Amino acid sequence: MNYKFSSVTPEIRRLADKSMDGYKINPELYMQYDVKRGLRDLDGNGVVAGLTNISTIKVLNTGEGMPNHGDGKLYYRGIDVEDIVSGFIKEKRFGFEETIYLLLFGDMPSEHELTEFKQILADFRELPTTFTRDVIMKAPSDNMMNTLAKSVLALYSYDDDANNIAIPNVMRQCIELITLFPVLAVYGYNAYKYYNSGGSLFFHDPDPKLSIAENLLYMLRPDKKYTELEARILDLALVLHAEHGGGNNSTFTVHVVSSSGTDTYSAIAASLGSLKGPKHGGANIKVAMMFDDMKANVKDWTDEEEVKAYLKKLLHKEAFDRAGLIYGMGHAVYSQSDPRAKVFKGFVEKLSAEKGREEEFALYSLVEKLAPDVIASERRMFKGVCANVDFYSGFVYRMLGIPDELFTPIFAVSRIAGWSAHRIEELINSNKIIRPAYKAISPMHEYTDMENRMD
């Protein structure tokens, strides 16, 4: 029989059903053997698996007797990210390039260092000859994260020194990928859109004089036009998503895969696979879709009781995707506030005013206000719950006219800066492959000869 990749045949379904019992693990065994499920303890804190110089996440305790309950803080290379952003705002400049420099090299660049670094980024922004035709235009996928991963792995073939993991060569590869990610993401989307919906096909070459945020909008829009506020808020989103500690799923993936000694392209493609997951990088799409459903089913967006009722339906699996979640609320570390969401919110309000979408912003603000109490009362949770950075980012991308398919790739455009720093850190400091242990719990069986096996 000639199978297609997309078909689950009756034979495959029967084999899958047969296998199910052999995979199931009694949850009580995690307690019995003191296994930190998901590498987290009972309080939800991550198990320490390594050391890093690159970033730090902290919760400022309130002194009210509750551990890890207070305002969240995020530091890039020891500098408070809120101070970093304040400097960019004060001096009215795009800051993502400086953030990349800080994460890669450990300190903020001087004016001369920044000018030189921006020129290096601009010089590396051109794709190899025929790459767009031979890779991006061939077999476009409906998932842009897979398209991005495919393009990254294809770049391996264009690198004459792809397997060399000496730090200067890895630094060169990382900088090339950082500056090419926006091009790969936008071009991949344009190819997919053309093949699936027709219309005109365009590829705007990036402008070497523009920042990464400006180039994203410049390449994505047919007329290449954008406002200063649009570019600045996208730049801010890139700064705030660039790094978040070594323990998040995709960054930990970089460490694990890099510890095996593999090449840069394989390590970054693995992290893209991690970020693609809806429990990680796909959360901002879920928030936007949840609000679409909310706007369709809540008649009065200003009525607190009606909004509360909808939020309760979400928790009771009676609304939206019936997953029992209020997307964008809650974080593994932050309880009282996510510093990234706090910084982001003021700019979101300005952009909503420019776009005439103040009513939607008011609804987001109302949900942010009501959700913690609703979650606490319905779930009997006493740990604080706050809006995370994903809560507002999907709304921002919608206002910028960025298609939903590019929400997670834009996260990757930002996070590649942190991934690169962590890959280099792993290669410099570790000479051991990362290999945690798993406790085997399956019963032992005697081998049975074929002639004695029963059908």
Legacy VTK file of the C-alpha trace (Angstrom):
# vtk DataFile Version 3.0
C-alpha trace
ASCII
DATASET POLYDATA
POINTS 455 float
0.000 0.000 0.000
1.270 3.474 -0.875
0.836 5.678 2.225
0.766 9.454 2.332
2.460 11.295 5.178
-0.846 12.900 6.135
-2.869 9.696 6.518
-3.386 7.702 9.722
-4.358 4.273 8.480
-6.459 1.793 10.486
-3.308 -0.299 10.975
-1.392 2.642 12.437
-4.331 3.564 14.695
-4.532 -0.038 15.961
-0.808 -0.085 16.722
-1.069 3.271 18.509
-3.952 2.004 20.638
-1.947 -1.125 21.468
0.967 0.975 22.707
-0.957 3.326 25.005
-0.925 1.308 28.231
2.793 0.728 27.969
3.486 4.459 28.056
1.232 5.592 30.894
2.913 6.515 34.188
1.019 6.820 37.462
1.393 10.483 38.607
1.817 9.329 42.205
5.148 7.755 41.264
6.648 11.209 40.700
6.035 11.922 44.384
7.167 8.476 45.489
10.534 8.756 43.732
10.889 12.532 44.314
11.125 13.199 40.592
10.937 16.891 39.709
8.338 16.712 36.957
9.158 19.199 34.204
12.362 19.939 36.166
10.310 21.955 38.680
9.814 21.494 42.399
6.414 21.462 44.117
6.416 25.285 44.323
6.932 25.546 40.588
10.548 26.696 40.873
12.956 25.413 38.273
15.563 22.848 39.278
19.008 24.442 38.977
20.660 22.748 35.990
23.453 25.179 35.166
25.114 28.546 35.649
24.888 31.575 33.372
26.220 35.108 33.050
23.658 36.156 30.482
20.419 37.007 32.269
18.681 36.794 35.627
15.034 36.566 36.623
14.121 37.685 40.129
11.021 38.190 42.226
11.218 40.967 44.821
9.565 39.494 47.901
6.962 41.689 49.572
7.935 40.612 53.080
4.423 39.316 53.688
5.610 35.784 54.437
4.912 34.423 50.933
8.041 33.311 49.068
8.386 34.371 45.443
5.466 36.755 45.735
6.282 40.252 44.539
7.198 42.331 41.523
9.263 40.551 38.904
12.601 41.837 37.645
14.571 40.841 34.562
18.256 41.617 34.092
20.308 41.371 30.904
23.982 40.901 31.823
23.194 42.317 35.277
21.385 45.433 33.982
17.694 45.922 34.769
15.780 45.593 31.491
13.468 48.403 32.586
16.514 50.722 32.829
17.714 49.535 29.418
14.365 50.357 27.835
14.163 53.702 29.664
17.501 54.673 28.125
16.271 53.871 24.624
13.041 55.823 25.189
14.824 58.814 26.718
17.253 59.133 23.828
14.620 58.175 21.188
16.646 55.477 19.485
16.048 51.906 18.372
17.511 49.554 20.933
17.364 45.982 19.692
20.799 46.115 18.066
22.306 47.400 21.335
20.521 44.619 23.201
22.020 42.022 20.867
25.470 43.527 21.493
24.915 43.477 25.262
23.824 39.834 25.281
26.633 38.654 23.000
29.536 40.663 24.405
28.581 41.423 28.019
28.335 45.214 28.097
26.566 48.112 26.417
28.392 49.328 23.307
30.018 52.714 22.905
28.836 54.845 20.000
31.780 53.660 17.885
31.248 49.991 18.817
27.550 50.218 18.000
28.200 51.837 14.608
30.708 49.101 13.750
28.343 46.355 14.930
25.412 47.724 12.936
27.605 47.704 9.832
28.499 44.047 10.447
24.797 43.210 10.764
24.023 45.090 7.542
26.845 43.323 5.681
25.524 39.880 6.677
21.891 40.617 5.815
22.077 39.380 2.214
20.941 35.817 1.532
23.184 33.523 -0.554
22.696 33.669 -4.314
19.632 31.655 -5.457
18.646 30.848 -1.828
15.256 32.524 -2.196
14.496 30.562 -5.365
15.975 27.209 -4.319
14.876 27.068 -0.667
12.211 29.618 0.262
10.108 29.257 -2.892
10.206 25.440 -2.830
7.449 23.571 -0.931
6.296 26.506 1.262
4.764 25.375 4.552
1.641 26.714 6.253
3.674 26.979 9.476
6.281 29.729 9.382
8.298 28.225 12.255
8.869 25.095 10.180
9.728 27.308 7.224
12.244 29.169 9.377
13.772 25.933 10.663
14.007 24.559 7.110
15.796 27.706 5.973
18.236 27.589 8.901
19.142 23.974 8.173
19.499 24.782 4.467
21.999 27.553 5.291
24.295 24.823 6.612
24.854 23.763 2.981
25.978 27.270 2.044
28.569 27.485 4.840
32.045 26.209 3.911
32.961 25.953 7.610
29.633 24.784 8.992
30.922 22.188 11.493
33.652 24.320 13.031
32.632 25.085 16.642
35.596 27.325 17.460
34.153 30.428 19.136
35.122 32.973 16.415
33.390 30.838 13.785
30.324 30.248 15.964
30.145 33.987 16.655
30.215 34.620 12.909
27.438 32.081 12.332
25.287 33.473 15.138
25.569 37.062 13.922
24.661 35.944 10.403
21.575 34.091 11.681
20.531 37.004 13.912
20.527 39.426 11.002
18.998 36.951 8.516
16.076 35.778 10.669
13.809 38.756 9.760
14.503 38.194 6.055
13.853 34.447 6.261
10.627 34.930 8.227
9.126 37.602 5.949
10.226 35.978 2.688
8.882 32.612 3.866
5.513 34.156 4.664
5.345 35.999 1.339
6.050 32.781 -0.575
3.400 30.869 1.385
0.825 33.613 0.905
1.488 33.793 -2.832
1.104 30.049 -3.391
-1.991 29.728 -1.215
-3.953 32.903 -1.900
-2.499 34.236 -5.123
-2.024 37.913 -5.774
1.278 39.666 -6.250
4.554 38.244 -5.001
7.147 40.673 -3.699
10.474 40.417 -1.909
11.808 43.750 -0.678
15.556 43.714 -0.096
16.307 44.934 3.454
17.575 48.488 3.681
21.052 48.581 5.318
20.295 52.005 6.802
17.275 50.757 8.781
17.084 49.017 12.144
15.936 45.400 12.401
12.473 46.513 13.578
12.139 49.024 10.747
13.272 46.445 8.195
10.674 43.945 9.384
7.859 46.391 8.594
9.637 47.666 5.467
9.965 44.143 3.997
6.511 42.965 5.075
4.403 45.808 3.677
3.810 46.149 -0.065
4.319 49.925 0.091
7.273 49.670 2.532
5.698 52.381 4.717
5.368 52.519 8.519
5.072 55.151 11.251
7.788 55.924 13.771
5.572 54.722 16.646
4.920 51.411 14.851
8.638 50.774 14.410
9.490 51.829 17.963
6.939 49.560 19.594
8.082 46.618 17.449
11.670 47.405 18.453
10.562 47.425 22.099
8.894 44.024 21.644
12.144 42.639 20.218
14.146 44.014 23.163
11.758 42.534 25.734
11.633 39.080 24.102
15.378 38.807 23.414
16.326 36.770 26.470
14.716 35.217 29.530
17.182 33.073 31.424
18.736 29.713 30.591
15.822 27.676 31.904
13.095 28.509 29.405
12.376 25.590 27.106
13.964 26.822 23.886
17.079 28.246 25.551
17.576 25.076 27.576
17.291 23.258 24.246
20.208 25.344 22.937
22.294 24.287 25.929
21.358 20.599 25.642
21.962 20.365 21.897
25.113 22.514 21.961
26.589 20.312 24.716
26.675 17.434 22.203
29.158 19.386 20.064
26.854 19.741 17.074
26.873 22.619 14.587
25.206 26.007 15.075
22.507 25.452 12.452
21.326 22.227 14.109
21.289 23.824 17.567
19.258 26.842 16.435
16.843 24.687 14.392
16.218 22.584 17.521
15.369 25.710 19.493
12.968 26.808 16.778
11.209 23.480 17.175
10.862 24.160 20.893
9.622 27.724 20.471
7.007 26.588 17.957
5.094 24.768 20.704
1.898 26.484 21.951
3.077 26.078 25.561
6.067 28.297 24.751
6.254 30.664 21.782
2.735 30.117 20.482
1.034 31.666 23.515
0.575 35.147 21.994
-1.517 33.685 19.157
-3.723 31.939 21.716
-4.256 35.234 23.558
-5.294 37.018 20.366
-7.680 34.204 19.401
-9.138 34.107 22.920
-9.917 37.821 22.712
-11.503 37.311 19.285
-13.871 34.831 20.918
-14.428 37.113 23.888
-15.318 40.096 21.703
-17.803 37.940 19.804
-19.506 36.627 22.952
-19.362 39.531 25.424
-21.948 42.132 24.461
-20.749 44.965 26.717
-16.945 45.097 26.892
-17.110 47.553 29.800
-19.422 45.424 31.969
-17.215 43.885 34.663
-19.766 41.248 35.630
-20.246 40.086 32.044
-16.489 39.927 31.471
-16.051 38.042 34.755
-18.701 35.541 33.696
-16.833 34.886 30.441
-13.532 34.426 32.303
-15.205 31.885 34.591
-16.465 30.033 31.527
-12.888 29.881 30.242
-11.691 28.328 33.489
-14.558 25.839 33.515
-13.809 24.764 29.925
-17.060 26.247 28.636
-15.635 28.880 26.270
-13.065 29.369 23.491
-10.919 26.211 23.105
-12.228 24.615 26.323
-8.708 24.150 27.653
-9.547 25.701 31.033
-7.007 28.500 30.622
-7.015 32.278 30.528
-4.172 32.733 28.071
-1.612 35.428 28.819
-2.245 35.266 32.559
0.293 33.621 34.833
3.965 32.784 34.631
6.249 30.071 35.999
8.358 32.644 37.887
6.549 35.985 38.052
3.553 36.227 40.365
2.856 39.892 41.070
4.086 41.424 37.815
6.004 40.536 34.667
8.421 43.458 34.059
8.161 42.971 30.306
4.373 43.310 30.305
4.609 46.321 32.617
7.006 48.149 30.276
5.046 47.126 27.183
1.614 48.265 28.356
2.187 52.031 28.105
3.294 51.745 24.485
0.387 49.461 23.657
-1.982 52.166 24.874
-0.292 54.774 22.630
-0.469 52.505 19.605
-4.137 51.690 20.253
-4.867 55.422 20.230
-3.000 55.866 16.923
-4.964 52.956 15.420
-8.356 53.968 16.862
-8.625 50.778 18.911
-8.944 52.235 22.396
-12.010 50.114 23.174
-10.070 46.919 22.581
-7.214 48.167 24.756
-9.723 48.941 27.500
-11.013 45.371 27.274
-7.488 43.981 27.585
-6.875 46.208 30.604
-10.133 45.097 32.204
-9.274 41.411 31.748
-5.805 42.048 33.205
-7.487 43.632 36.233
-10.198 40.984 36.752
-8.445 37.727 35.840
-6.204 37.356 38.940
-9.191 37.484 41.312
-11.267 35.175 39.114
-8.436 32.632 38.950
-7.820 32.872 42.695
-11.489 32.291 43.544
-12.224 29.584 40.981
-8.951 27.664 41.331
-8.358 28.359 45.053
-4.892 29.657 44.148
-3.118 31.856 46.660
-0.001 32.417 44.591
-0.273 35.697 42.693
-1.181 35.646 39.004
-0.211 38.434 36.627
-0.325 39.261 32.937
2.756 38.009 31.120
4.422 39.562 28.076
2.312 37.428 25.704
-0.869 39.047 27.008
-0.338 42.249 25.013
2.090 41.196 22.260
-0.512 39.527 20.030
-2.711 42.637 20.219
0.280 44.771 19.236
1.142 42.571 16.270
-2.461 42.683 15.090
-2.403 46.498 15.274
0.830 46.495 13.274
-0.855 44.443 10.566
1.466 41.515 11.174
-0.256 38.262 10.122
-0.916 35.658 12.826
1.412 33.230 11.030
4.371 35.505 11.870
3.649 36.020 15.594
5.921 33.197 16.779
8.610 33.778 14.095
8.919 37.368 15.338
9.468 35.947 18.817
12.275 33.883 17.232
13.686 36.972 15.473
14.144 38.416 18.949
15.091 35.316 20.958
17.856 34.249 18.538
19.945 36.903 20.308
19.629 35.081 23.632
20.001 31.642 22.047
23.254 32.731 20.419
24.684 34.007 23.696
23.728 30.793 25.485
25.216 28.592 22.734
28.527 30.402 23.010
28.409 30.211 26.812
27.769 26.451 26.680
30.622 25.829 24.251
33.076 27.873 26.319
32.236 26.459 29.738
31.034 22.902 29.329
32.991 19.838 28.337
30.223 17.432 29.321
27.140 16.460 27.392
23.932 17.291 29.263
22.347 14.002 30.224
19.793 13.917 33.056
18.623 10.601 34.507
15.214 8.958 34.208
13.934 6.399 36.724
12.807 3.177 35.033
9.516 1.901 36.483
8.460 -0.790 34.010
8.229 -4.364 35.344
10.782 -6.912 34.180
9.702 -9.680 31.765
11.262 -12.877 30.538
12.023 -13.110 26.822
9.592 -15.431 25.005
10.545 -17.341 21.859
8.505 -16.593 18.743
6.919 -20.052 18.649
5.504 -19.543 22.158
4.012 -16.060 21.598
0.240 -15.861 21.410
-1.563 -13.612 18.877
LINES 1 456
455 0 1 2 3 4 5 6 7 8 9 10 11 12 13 14 15 16 17 18 19 20 21 22 23 24 25 26 27 28 29 30 31 32 33 34 35 36 37 38 39 40 41 42 43 44 45 46 47 48 49 50 51 52 53 54 55 56 57 58 59 60 61 62 63 64 65 66 67 68 69 70 71 72 73 74 75 76 77 78 79 80 81 82 83 84 85 86 87 88 89 90 91 92 93 94 95 96 97 98 99 100 101 102 103 104 105 106 107 108 109 110 111 112 113 114 115 116 117 118 119 120 121 122 123 124 125 126 127 128 129 130 131 132 133 134 135 136 137 138 139 140 141 142 143 144 145 146 147 148 149 150 151 152 153 154 155 156 157 158 159 160 161 162 163 164 165 166 167 168 169 170 171 172 173 174 175 176 177 178 179 180 181 182 183 184 185 186 187 188 189 190 191 192 193 194 195 196 197 198 199 200 201 202 203 204 205 206 207 208 209 210 211 212 213 214 215 216 217 218 219 220 221 222 223 224 225 226 227 228 229 230 231 232 233 234 235 236 237 238 239 240 241 242 243 244 245 246 247 248 249 250 251 252 253 254 255 256 257 258 259 260 261 262 263 264 265 266 267 268 269 270 271 272 273 274 275 276 277 278 279 280 281 282 283 284 285 286 287 288 289 290 291 292 293 294 295 296 297 298 299 300 301 302 303 304 305 306 307 308 309 310 311 312 313 314 315 316 317 318 319 320 321 322 323 324 325 326 327 328 329 330 331 332 333 334 335 336 337 338 339 340 341 342 343 344 345 346 347 348 349 350 351 352 353 354 355 356 357 358 359 360 361 362 363 364 365 366 367 368 369 370 371 372 373 374 375 376 377 378 379 380 381 382 383 384 385 386 387 388 389 390 391 392 393 394 395 396 397 398 399 400 401 402 403 404 405 406 407 408 409 410 411 412 413 414 415 416 417 418 419 420 421 422 423 424 425 426 427 428 429 430 431 432 433 434 435 436 437 438 439 440 441 442 443 444 445 446 447 448 449 450 451 452 453 454
